[in-house]
Amino acid sequence: MRILVSNDDGIFSPGIKALGLAMRALGEVCVVAPDVEQSAVGHGITVRRPLRFKHTASAGFGEIPAYRVDGTPADCVVLGVHLLGRPDLVVSGINIGVNLGLDLTHSGTVAAALEGASLGIPSIAFSLDTSGEELNFTLAAEWAVRIARLVMRKGLPKGVLLNVNFPAGVPKGVMVTRLSTHHWEDTVVERLDPEGRPYYWIAGTPVGEEEEGTDLYAVRRGYISITPVSLDFTAADLLGEVARWVEEV
């Protein structure tokens, strides 16, 4: 089995190193990741400039071929598939921090898996809660291998990926969940540069309801959350109602 590993924290992140090394248990691994952190870039594709694709022995993957790209996580998957050959599985992560609820709309980690799924390749995004005293990427990677093995055995429907979030500490078990309302309550911080001109930082605080059955509920209670995510964004329940609206246009 051929496995393509990517992320949004960059090729030197401890999360992708743990994931890449662990995935060797399942088959042939290649790593293609951003050369610098690309958190919160979403599913952007670089089309206005050329991209560099460089072998990176210093990333610490040993015999695993590892390449860095001066682009987005989705760029990395596109280049990895086209330059290294089509993989049987795309895995992204392990992200430093959870990707829950509405985080999926801007997460680069999830975007790499979205790109894989859009290409018809079974894909999984992995993220780790950072609220604990210690980040155990090795333990998370062991669970990631178990989940990936199941995906390869059972398969995923076309256009569906798995979004997996690991809790801080030792997981109590696994919950299959739906997306929560978890999101960032945005704030804008204004400051002045040395010439007195204003500039801005977008910051925020994570908020969301811990409703039973959601990803946030599971992770906050020490469980691994596995959420099937579809590329079909259609609000099917509203099709009939909107059709009636447009009769008045």
N, C-alpha and C positions, 0 to 999 in steps of 0.2 A: 504494500500500500504506500502511496506517495502522499505526503502531508506537507502543506504550505503553512508556515507559521508567521503571523504578523502581529502588530500592535499599534498603539498610538503614543505610548510613553517613550518610544525610541529604541534603537537596537541595543543600547547599553543598559537597558532597564533590567533589574533582577527578575522581574516577572516573566519576561519573554525568554530569558535564559533558562529559568526553571521549566517553563512549558516546553521549549524546544528540546531540551535534554530528555525530559520525561517521555515525549512523544516517540522517541527512538524505540520504545517498547512495542510500537504498533507498526513501524515500517520505516521507509526512507524519508528523511526530513530535510526540508530546505527552509531557510529563514530569510524573509524579505521585510524590512522594517524601516521606518523613517530614520533619517540621520540625527534628528533632534526631536524633542517632544512635540507632539501634534495633538494634545488633548483638546477636546471640544471643537474640533474642526468639522465634525459631521461627515457627511458623505461627499465631500468635495473631490472633484477630479481636476487635475491641472491641465489646462488646454491652451494657455496663453504664453507658455515658455517651455523649453525642453527640460527633460529630467535626466539626472545622472543615476547610474546603477553601478555601484562599486562593491567588489568583494571586500569583506571586512574581517580579516583573521583576528584582529585584536578584540573582537566582541566577546570572546571566551566560549565559543560553541565547539571547540575542538575540531573534530573531523566533519562536523555538520557544515555544509556550504551556507554562508551567511552574507547577505548583501544589504547595503544601506542605500536609501533613495532620498533625494532632496525634495520630497513631496509628501502627500497625504497618505493615510493608511489605505484608502481605496486605490490610490496610485500604486501602492506597493503590491496589492493583490493583482491588479491588472498587469503590471510588469512581470510579476512572478509567474502568472499563468502563461503569458505569451513568450517569455524568454526562457523559462526553465521547464516548460511542459505542463500540461493540465494535471493538477493533483486529484486525488480521490477524496481529499478532505481539506478544508481550510479551518484553521483555529486561530483565534485572535486573543491576545492577552499575555500573561495574566495582568489585567489592569490594576494599577495602584489606586484603589478606591472603587466603590460600587457604581454600577450603572443600572439604576432602578427606575421604573415608571417612565416619566417624560424625559429622563436623561437620555433615552435612546435616540431622541431627535437630534442631539448634538454630539453624541459620543463617537469619537474616532475608532475606539475599540469595536463597538457594535457595527460601525460603518464598514470595517474590513470584512466582517462576517456577512453583512448585507451585500457587499460587492460579490463575495463568493457565491452567495445564494442566487444573486441575479444572473450569474454565469452558469447556473445549474449544478453547482458543486455543493454537497452537504457542508454546512458551515456552523461553527459554534463560537460564541464570544464568552470569554471568562473574565471575571472581575473579583477582586478581593476587598472586603471591608477593612479599612485602615484604622478603625476605632480601638483596636486592641493594643496591648503593650508591645507586641512583637508581630511582625509580618512573616508568616510561615508560608512562603511561596512553594516550598518543597512539598508540604502536605497538600496544598491546593492543587499542585500539578499532579500528584498521585490520583486525586479524585478526578481531575480533568481527563486523565488517561482512561479511567473506568467509564466515564461518560462518553468519551469519544469512541471507545470500543463498542459500546452499545449502539451508538449512532451508525457506525459502519455495519453492524450486524443487522439492525432493524431498518435502517434507512430513514430518510426524511422526505415528506412530500415536496414536490417542486415548489419553489418560492417560499419555503419555510426554513428558518434557522432557529437555533436554540440560544437564548440569552441566559447565562449561568452566573450567579453571584454567590461567592463563598463568604460565610460569616467570619468574624474575628474569632480566633481560637479554634479548638477542635470541633468540627461539625457534629451535631447531634443526630443528623440524618439528612434526608432529602425531601423536599416538598416541590410538587409541580404546581406552579402558580400562574396567576394572571398579572398584568401590569398594575401597579399602584398609581396613586396620584403624586408620588414623589417627584419633586421638581425644585428648582432653585428660585427663591424669592430675590429677584434682582435688585441691586442698588448700584448707583453710579456715583463714584467718588471723583470729585474735581480737585485738581492740584495745579500749581503754577510752575512753569519751567524757569530757569535762571533769568530769562528775559521778560518774565511776567505774563507769558501767554498761557492760557489754560490748556490742560490736557486731562484725559479721563481714564479711569479704571472701571471696568464692569466687574462688580463683585456680587456676592449673594450668600444666602443662608439656605441650606436644604430644609425643605418642609414636605409634609405629606401625611396622610392618614394611614395608620397601621390596621387596615381593614383585613379581617381574616380571609385567607386564600390568596393574598397578594404577595408579590416579591418582597416588599418592605416588611410585611408581617413575618415572613419566614426568616429573613436574614437577622432581623432584630431579636429573634428568639433562638438564634444559634443554628439555624438549618440552612442547608444549601438550597437556593431557589433556582429552579429550572423553568423557564418560560418559553413556550413555543411562540415565535414571532413571525407574522406573515408579511410578505412584500405587498400584498393587496391592501391598500389603505382605504378601499371603498367602504363608506358607511352604508352597507346594504339595506339596513332597516329604513333608511330615508329615501331610497330611490323612488318609491311610489309617491311619497309626499312631495318631493321636489319636482317630480313629473307633473303633478297637479298644479304646483306653483307656476311653472313655465307656461302653462296654458293661458295665464293672465298677462304674459309679457307682450 
